[in-house]
Amino acid sequence: MVRNSALQQWVDECSRLTKPDRVHWCDGSEEEYNKFIQIMVGDGTLIELNQKTYPNCYLHRSHPSDVARTENLTFICTEKKDDVGPTNNWMHPKEAKERVSKLFDGSMKGRTMYVVPYLMGPVGSPYSKVGVEITDSAYVAANMRIMTRMGNVALEHLGSSENFVPGLHSLGDLSPERRFIMHFPEEKLVWSIGSGYGGNALLGKKCFALRLASYMARQEGWMAEHMLIIGLEDPSGKVTYMAAAFPSASGKTNLAMMVSTMAEQGYKVWTVGDDIAWMHIDEEGQLHAINPEAGFFGVAPGTSNSTNPIAIDTINRNTIFTNVAMTPSKEPWWEGMGTEPPHGLIDWQGGKWESARGNAAHPNSRFTAPAKQCPTISKHWEDPKGVPISAIIWGSRRSTVVPLVMQAFNWQHGVFLGSSMGAETTAAATGAVGVVRRDPMAMLPFCGYNMGDYFCHWLDIGKKLKKPPLIFRVNWFRKDKEGKFYWPGYGDNIRVLKWILARVHGGGKAQETAIGYLPTADEIDVEGLTLKPGTMEELTSVDKAGWLNTMNEIHTFYGSFGNRMPSEMWDEYNQLKQRLERLP
């Protein structure tokens, strides 16, 4: 195994602090992974599922207080508070280390310290980066093997370089009062203690690939975004690549693995990534994206053969399920799976489920599965150069106001649409569900620095692109007065993507409106759909009153950034308000 002196020194420092009984350097082999599984089945951390129907699949149950990202306990630690901005929690690095080092002191006594080297991005890509997570959780180590290129391959990429992102994680005592997820972007360092939940404990995911990487990307001239990446194949066989930002649990994985209802016409979707995109400008001024991950960490509830058959096919082997329910035949079960809960169902906390007690599976229960198992995985998903991005899509869950699809007038207007995006909250984060909050570019919990500066970075990137991707806003979630969805969603979202594809390539009918280019009511292909009369007119119209009310919320949000908010965004805001006020 390749050993790096800087890495070895850091590991030794962490060992002296946390005082583990044993230190294990992960090599990433299948043999090692199987040993982790055996250890966890033996100590009850994992439950073996039905190996005939779900081969090599296991169930993990979290502590009831540790089932989602804890944004209130997630901090960005920089010398200057203003560099973090109003959307992040700030703590000075010195104070953070003084407080949290006390919790790490001796936290691994009686436990094994796993040293997890991992590669974010395809092997051999100039855009890939190395991280090393130290953890006392075999569950974390096993999940990191699924989610990243883990072990020797990462050490070989690193070589003798000191350019790696260190992350120290310990379960501690799992107490929310002693739970902290600390990011030190100026040192490219993460500390996490008191949680075993994915987003808090799998440090390659949100902590490195978004919070730290977004900070690094601004310094180095690229972009780290909370985006899926898909390739849309047209009837001629040409594939056009798109990146799309959706808040967690808003249909993002469903879109990334879409089964097109227009496949017979030749429209197919290929999966490159379902959650994170690292985007760089190539030598020709084109935006290219890689998926830094190697696996899917998806939300289970609502995933079924009718909503996402590709995901179902992906997760029926070699998968770790977290906080789902279990049938008497030891198969995973969750709400929205498409089958009735069987008699004798065991809930996510290990008790006999009774409907009066609420959900059998936790609303934020998850699956961790290798991306290479996905039936629609793109043949270019591990291309070291990435894939060329022709369209960027903003999407969020909005029951009112936002139309089915709209196109920005230009890059700057597209940045405005992303920066002002509102989303109804879901169970992926702790707190109230269904409340509309601003979630710019779906990055509100994940931007590792002042979002005013982040918007500036987006504008700067646009100026460097010779042919910027077109930018769109979509909303599958509009509801009528009875609370029913106007649009069928899921595989029929291909009909919207078809219009986006046409616009990218110079076609597609559109009407210029106050809020952007909208398709005409007859332009979206709805053949074969049963829609209420007037649906498309409703979904392609401008709600003047609703948008004006939204403008007040945007004004307050923008104002929170003070002089860090770029003037271009205020210009777009004022121009939109004027256009809306001129409407009859």
C-alpha positions in Angstrom: 0.0 0.0 0.0 1.2 3.5 -0.9 1.9 5.5 2.3 2.1 9.3 2.3 4.2 11.0 5.0 1.8 14.0 5.4 -1.1 11.6 5.6 0.6 9.3 8.0 1.4 12.3 10.2 -2.2 13.4 10.3 -3.4 9.9 11.0 -1.0 9.7 13.9 -2.2 13.0 15.3 -5.9 11.8 15.1 -4.9 8.5 16.8 -3.3 10.3 19.7 -6.4 12.5 20.1 -9.1 9.8 19.8 -7.1 6.9 21.4 -8.6 3.9 19.4 -7.7 0.3 20.3 -6.9 -0.5 16.7 -6.1 1.3 13.5 -7.1 -0.2 10.1 -6.1 1.3 6.8 -8.8 0.5 4.2 -7.7 -0.9 0.9 -11.1 -0.8 -0.7 -11.1 -4.5 -1.6 -14.2 -6.7 -1.8 -12.7 -9.0 0.7 -12.3 -6.1 3.2 -15.9 -4.9 2.5 -17.2 -8.4 3.3 -15.3 -8.4 6.5 -16.9 -5.1 7.5 -20.3 -6.6 6.8 -19.6 -9.7 8.9 -18.4 -7.6 11.8 -21.5 -5.5 11.7 -23.9 -8.4 11.3 -22.2 -10.0 14.3 -22.5 -6.9 16.6 -26.0 -6.0 15.4 -25.1 -2.9 13.5 -26.5 -4.5 10.4 -29.3 -7.0 9.8 -28.9 -9.5 7.0 -31.9 -9.2 4.6 -33.3 -12.1 2.5 -30.2 -13.2 0.5 -32.3 -15.0 -2.2 -34.3 -11.9 -3.1 -31.9 -9.2 -2.0 -28.4 -10.7 -2.4 -25.7 -8.9 -0.4 -28.2 -6.4 1.0 -28.4 -5.3 4.7 -30.5 -3.1 6.9 -29.1 -0.5 9.4 -31.2 1.2 12.0 -30.1 4.6 13.3 -30.6 6.1 16.7 -34.0 7.9 16.5 -32.3 11.3 17.1 -29.9 10.7 14.2 -32.0 10.3 11.0 -31.3 13.5 8.9 -28.8 16.3 8.3 -28.7 18.6 11.3 -28.2 22.0 9.7 -28.4 23.8 13.0 -25.3 21.9 14.2 -23.4 22.3 10.9 -20.8 25.1 11.0 -18.5 26.8 8.6 -15.4 27.9 10.5 -13.5 30.8 9.0 -11.4 33.7 10.4 -14.0 36.2 9.3 -17.7 35.7 9.9 -18.8 37.7 6.9 -17.0 35.2 4.6 -19.6 32.6 5.7 -22.7 34.8 5.2 -26.2 34.7 6.6 -27.2 31.3 5.3 -24.5 29.4 7.2 -23.8 28.9 10.9 -20.4 30.4 11.8 -17.8 29.6 14.5 -14.2 30.9 14.7 -11.8 28.0 13.9 -10.0 28.4 17.3 -13.2 28.2 19.3 -14.5 25.3 17.1 -11.4 23.3 17.7 -11.3 24.0 21.4 -14.9 22.9 21.8 -14.9 19.9 19.6 -11.4 18.5 20.3 -12.6 17.9 23.9 -15.3 15.7 22.4 -12.9 13.8 20.2 -10.5 13.2 23.2 -10.7 9.5 23.8 -13.8 9.1 21.7 -12.5 6.0 20.0 -11.5 4.1 23.1 -12.5 0.5 22.7 -13.1 1.0 19.0 -11.3 0.5 15.7 -10.1 3.6 13.8 -10.7 3.1 10.1 -8.5 5.2 7.8 -10.6 5.6 4.6 -8.7 7.1 1.6 -11.2 7.9 -1.2 -11.2 9.4 -4.7 -13.9 11.8 -5.6 -14.3 11.6 -9.4 -13.3 9.1 -12.2 -10.0 7.4 -12.0 -7.4 9.3 -14.1 -9.5 12.5 -14.3 -7.6 15.8 -13.8 -10.8 17.0 -12.0 -10.8 14.2 -9.4 -9.7 14.9 -5.8 -8.6 12.8 -2.9 -10.1 12.8 0.6 -9.2 10.7 3.6 -11.9 10.1 6.3 -10.9 8.7 9.7 -13.9 7.1 11.4 -14.8 4.7 14.2 -17.8 3.5 12.3 -17.6 0.3 10.1 -21.0 1.4 8.7 -19.5 4.6 7.5 -16.5 2.8 6.0 -18.7 0.3 4.2 -20.9 3.1 2.8 -17.9 5.1 1.7 -16.7 2.1 -0.3 -20.1 2.2 -2.2 -20.2 6.0 -2.5 -16.6 6.6 -3.6 -13.5 5.0 -5.2 -12.1 3.9 -1.9 -8.7 2.5 -0.8 -5.6 1.9 -2.8 -6.9 3.6 -5.9 -7.1 6.9 -4.0 -3.7 6.5 -2.4 -2.2 5.9 -5.9 -3.9 9.0 -7.2 -2.5 11.0 -4.3 1.0 9.7 -4.5 3.4 11.8 -2.4 1.2 14.9 -2.7 0.0 16.7 0.4 -3.1 17.8 -1.5 -5.9 15.8 0.2 -8.9 16.7 2.2 -8.7 15.3 5.7 -11.9 14.5 7.6 -12.2 13.2 11.2 -15.4 11.5 12.2 -16.5 9.8 15.4 -19.8 8.5 16.5 -19.1 9.8 20.0 -22.1 9.0 22.2 -24.6 10.1 19.4 -26.0 12.8 21.7 -27.5 15.8 19.8 -26.1 18.0 22.6 -22.6 16.8 21.6 -23.1 16.7 17.8 -21.2 19.0 15.5 -20.4 19.0 11.8 -17.5 21.4 11.4 -16.0 22.6 8.2 -12.7 24.5 8.0 -12.6 25.6 4.3 -9.4 27.7 4.8 -7.7 24.4 5.9 -9.7 22.1 3.7 -10.6 20.1 6.8 -13.8 18.5 8.2 -14.6 17.4 11.8 -17.8 15.6 12.5 -18.8 14.0 15.8 -22.0 12.7 17.4 -23.8 11.5 14.3 -23.8 8.3 12.1 -26.3 9.7 9.5 -25.1 9.8 5.9 -25.0 13.5 5.2 -23.3 14.1 8.6 -21.0 11.1 8.6 -20.1 10.2 5.0 -17.7 13.1 4.8 -17.0 12.7 1.1 -20.6 13.6 0.3 -22.0 16.9 1.3 -19.1 18.0 3.5 -16.3 17.6 1.0 -18.0 17.3 -2.4 -20.2 20.4 -1.8 -19.3 22.6 1.2 -15.5 22.4 0.9 -15.5 21.8 -2.8 -17.6 24.9 -3.5 -15.1 27.0 -1.6 -12.2 25.4 -3.5 -14.0 25.7 -6.8 -14.4 29.5 -6.4 -10.6 29.8 -5.7 -9.7 27.6 -8.6 -12.2 28.7 -11.2 -14.6 25.7 -11.4 -18.0 24.8 -9.9 -19.2 22.3 -7.3 -22.9 22.0 -7.5 -25.8 20.0 -5.9 -26.9 18.7 -9.4 -27.8 15.5 -11.1 -26.3 15.0 -14.6 -28.3 13.2 -17.4 -27.8 12.6 -21.1 -31.0 13.0 -23.2 -30.9 10.9 -26.3 -33.1 12.0 -29.2 -34.5 9.9 -32.1 -31.4 10.4 -34.1 -29.2 8.9 -31.4 -27.6 12.2 -30.4 -27.1 12.6 -26.7 -27.4 16.1 -25.1 -26.2 16.5 -21.5 -28.0 18.5 -18.9 -27.3 19.3 -15.2 -30.3 19.9 -12.8 -30.5 21.2 -9.3 -33.3 20.0 -7.0 -33.5 20.2 -3.2 -33.2 16.8 -1.5 -36.3 14.6 -1.7 -37.9 16.6 -4.5 -37.8 14.0 -7.2 -34.1 14.4 -8.1 -33.2 10.7 -8.2 -36.4 10.0 -10.2 -35.3 12.5 -12.8 -31.8 11.1 -12.9 -33.1 7.6 -13.5 -36.1 8.5 -15.6 -37.9 5.8 -17.6 -39.1 7.9 -20.6 -42.7 7.4 -21.6 -41.6 8.5 -25.1 -38.9 5.8 -25.5 -40.8 4.4 -28.5 -40.3 7.7 -30.2 -36.5 7.5 -29.5 -36.3 9.7 -26.4 -34.2 8.1 -23.6 -32.5 9.3 -20.5 -29.0 8.2 -19.5 -27.8 8.6 -15.9 -24.4 10.2 -15.3 -25.0 11.3 -11.7 -27.9 11.7 -9.3 -26.7 14.3 -6.8 -23.5 16.2 -7.3 -21.8 17.7 -10.3 -18.3 19.2 -10.5 -18.1 21.4 -13.6 -15.1 22.8 -15.3 -14.5 25.0 -18.3 -12.5 23.2 -21.0 -10.0 24.6 -23.4 -12.7 25.4 -25.9 -14.8 27.4 -23.4 -17.4 24.6 -22.9 -18.7 23.6 -19.5 -18.0 19.9 -18.7 -19.3 18.0 -15.7 -18.1 14.9 -13.8 -20.0 13.0 -11.1 -17.6 12.9 -8.2 -19.5 10.0 -6.6 -19.5 6.2 -7.3 -22.8 5.4 -5.7 -26.4 6.6 -5.0 -27.5 7.7 -1.5 -31.2 7.9 -2.4 -34.5 8.4 -0.4 -36.4 5.2 -0.2 -40.0 6.3 0.5 -41.9 6.9 -2.7 -39.6 4.8 -4.7 -41.5 2.1 -6.5 -41.8 0.2 -9.8 -44.3 2.9 -11.0 -42.3 6.0 -9.9 -38.7 4.8 -10.4 -38.3 1.2 -11.8 -34.6 2.0 -12.6 -33.9 2.7 -8.9 -35.7 -0.5 -7.9 -33.6 -2.5 -10.3 -30.5 -0.8 -9.0 -31.0 -1.4 -5.3 -32.1 -5.1 -5.3 -28.5 -6.3 -4.6 -25.3 -5.1 -3.0 -27.2 -2.3 -1.1 -27.2 -1.0 2.4 -30.7 0.2 3.5 -31.0 2.6 6.4 -34.1 3.1 8.5 -36.5 1.3 6.2 -39.1 -1.2 7.5 -38.6 -5.0 7.3 -41.1 -7.7 6.3 -41.4 -11.1 8.1 -39.5 -12.5 5.1 -36.6 -10.1 5.8 -37.2 -7.9 2.7 -37.1 -4.1 2.9 -40.4 -2.1 2.8 -41.3 1.5 2.8 -44.3 3.8 2.2 -44.9 4.3 -1.5 -43.2 1.1 -2.4 -46.4 0.0 -4.3 -47.3 -2.9 -2.0 -49.5 -3.1 1.0 -47.7 -3.4 4.4 -47.6 -7.1 5.3 -48.8 -8.5 8.6 -45.9 -8.7 11.0 -44.0 -5.8 9.5 -41.1 -4.5 11.7 -40.8 -0.7 11.7 -37.6 1.3 11.2 -37.0 1.3 15.0 -37.2 -2.5 15.3 -40.7 -2.8 16.8 -43.8 -4.4 15.5 -45.5 -1.8 13.3 -49.0 -0.6 14.0 -50.5 2.0 11.6 -51.5 4.2 14.5 -47.8 4.7 15.3 -47.0 6.5 12.1 -44.7 5.5 9.2 -43.2 2.1 9.2 -40.1 3.4 7.4 -38.6 6.7 8.4 -39.6 9.5 5.8 -35.9 10.1 5.2 -34.9 6.4 5.1 -32.2 5.7 2.5 -30.5 3.2 0.2 -26.8 3.2 -0.6 -26.1 1.4 -3.9 -23.3 1.2 -6.5 -23.9 3.5 -9.5 -22.5 0.9 -11.9 -25.5 -1.3 -11.1 -27.9 1.3 -12.6 -29.5 -0.1 -15.8 -29.5 3.4 -17.4 -25.9 4.4 -16.4 -24.3 6.3 -19.1 -21.3 4.8 -20.9 -19.6 8.2 -20.3 -20.3 8.4 -16.6 -16.6 7.7 -15.7 -15.2 9.7 -18.7 -12.1 11.5 -17.2 -13.0 14.6 -19.3 -16.6 14.6 -18.1 -19.6 15.3 -20.3 -20.4 18.7 -22.1 -23.3 20.5 -20.4 -25.8 22.2 -22.8 -28.6 23.0 -20.4 -28.9 23.8 -16.6 -32.3 23.2 -14.9 -33.5 24.6 -11.6 -36.4 22.6 -10.1 -38.2 22.6 -6.7 -41.4 21.6 -5.1 -43.9 24.5 -5.5 -47.6 23.9 -5.4 -48.4 27.4 -6.7 -47.0 30.3 -8.8 -44.1 28.7 -10.6 -45.0 27.3 -14.1 -44.3 23.9 -15.4 -41.2 25.1 -17.4 -39.6 28.3 -18.3 -36.4 29.4 -20.0 -34.2 32.3 -18.8 -33.6 35.2 -21.2 -29.8 34.7 -20.8 -27.1 33.5 -18.4 -27.5 36.4 -16.0 -31.3 36.0 -15.8 -30.7 32.3 -15.3 -28.5 33.0 -12.3 -31.2 35.2 -11.0 -33.8 32.4 -11.3 -31.5 30.1 -9.5 -30.5 32.6 -6.8 -34.1 33.4 -6.0 -35.5 29.8 -6.2 -37.9 28.9 -3.4 -38.7 25.3 -2.3 -41.1 23.6 0.0 -39.1 21.8 2.7 -39.0 18.0 3.0 -37.9 15.4 5.5 -34.3 15.3 4.3 -33.4 17.9 6.9 -34.7 18.4 10.5 -37.4 21.0 11.0 -40.9 21.8 9.7 -42.0 20.1 6.4 -43.9 22.0 3.6 -42.7 25.5 4.4 -41.4 27.6 1.5 -37.9 28.8 2.0 -35.3 30.3 -0.4 -33.0 27.6 -1.6 -30.7 29.1 -4.2 -29.5 26.6 -6.8 -30.6 23.9 -4.2 -27.3 24.9 -2.4 -28.7 26.6 0.7 -27.4 23.9 3.1 -24.3 23.2 1.1 -22.5 26.4 0.0 -19.3 26.6 2.0 -19.0 30.4 1.9 -21.0 33.6 1.5 -23.8 33.0 -1.0 -23.5 36.6 -2.2 -20.0 35.7 -3.4 -21.3 32.4 -4.7 -23.7 34.3 -7.0 -20.8 36.5 -8.2 -18.9 33.3 -9.0 -21.7 32.1 -11.2 -21.7 35.4 -13.0 -18.0 35.2 -13.5 -18.2 31.6 -14.9 -20.8 32.8 -17.4 -18.4 35.5 -18.7 -15.7 32.8 -19.4 -18.0 30.5 -21.3 -18.0 30.8 -25.1 -21.3 29.0 -25.4 -23.1 29.1 -22.0 -25.7 26.4 -21.4 -29.3 27.6 -21.6 -30.9 27.8 -18.2 -34.4 26.6 -17.4 -36.8 26.4 -14.4 -39.2 23.5 -13.9 -41.9 22.6 -11.4 -43.6 19.3 -11.5 -45.6 20.0 -8.4 -48.3 22.6 -9.2 -51.6 21.7 -7.6 -55.2 22.7 -8.4 -57.8 24.0 -5.9 -58.6 20.5 -4.8 -54.9 19.9 -4.0 -54.4 17.5 -6.8 -51.3 17.7 -9.1 -51.9 19.2 -12.5 -49.0 17.3 -14.1 -48.5 13.5 -14.0 -44.7 13.8 -13.5 -42.2 10.9 -13.3 -41.7 9.4 -16.8 -43.9 12.0 -18.4 -41.4 14.7 -17.4 -39.6 13.6 -20.6 -42.3 15.7 -22.4 -40.8 18.8 -20.7 -37.3 17.7 -21.4 -38.2 17.3 -25.1 -39.1 21.0 -25.2 -35.9 22.0 -23.4 -33.9 19.9 -25.9 -35.6 21.6 -28.8 -34.8 25.0 -27.3 -31.1 24.0 -26.8 -30.9 23.1 -30.5 -32.7 26.2 -31.8 -36.3 25.0 -32.0 -39.3 24.8 -29.8 -42.1 27.4 -29.8 -42.0 29.8 -26.9 -43.7 33.0 -25.8 -41.8 35.8 -24.2 -43.3 36.7 -20.9 -42.5 38.9 -17.9 -40.8 36.0 -16.1 -39.0 34.3 -19.0 -39.7 32.3 -22.2 -42.6 29.9 -21.6 -43.8 27.2 -24.1 -47.0 28.0 -25.7 -50.0 26.1 -24.3 -50.0 23.7 -27.3 -46.2 23.2 -27.5 -45.6 20.5 -24.8 -46.4 17.1 -26.3 -49.3 15.8 -24.2 -50.6 13.1 -26.6 -51.9 10.2 -24.7 -52.2 12.1 -21.4 -55.6 12.7 -19.7 -55.5 16.2 -18.4 -58.3 18.4 -17.1 -59.4 21.1 -19.6 -57.3 24.2 -19.3 -54.4 22.4 -17.6 -51.7 23.4 -20.1 -53.0 27.0 -20.2 -52.7 27.1 -16.4 -49.2 25.6 -16.4 -47.9 28.0 -19.0 -49.4 31.2 -17.7 -47.9 34.0 -15.4 -49.5 34.4 -12.0 -49.0 38.1 -11.6 -50.2 38.4 -8.0 -48.3 35.3 -6.9 -45.0 36.5 -8.5 -45.4 40.0 -6.9 -45.8 38.4 -3.5 -42.7 36.3 -4.2 -40.8 39.4 -5.0 -41.2 40.7 -1.5 -39.7 37.5 -0.1 -36.8 37.7 -2.6 -36.2 41.3 -1.6 -35.8 40.3 2.0 -33.6 37.4 1.1 -31.3 39.4 -1.1 -31.1 42.2 1.5 -29.7 39.7 4.0 -26.4 39.6 2.0 -25.8 43.4 2.2 -23.1 44.6 -0.1 -22.0 41.0 -0.9 -25.1 40.6 -3.2 -24.0 41.4 -6.7 -25.7 44.4 -8.3 -26.5 42.3 -11.4 -29.0 40.3 -9.2 -30.6 43.5 -8.0 -30.9 44.7 -11.6 -32.6 41.5 -12.6 -34.9 41.8 -9.6 -35.9 45.4 -10.4 -36.4 44.6 -14.1 -38.7 41.6 -13.3 -40.7 43.7 -10.9 -41.2 46.4 -13.5 -42.3 43.8 -16.1 -44.8 42.3 -13.7 -46.2 45.6 -12.7 -46.8 46.4 -16.4 -49.0 43.3 -16.8 -52.8 43.9 -16.9 
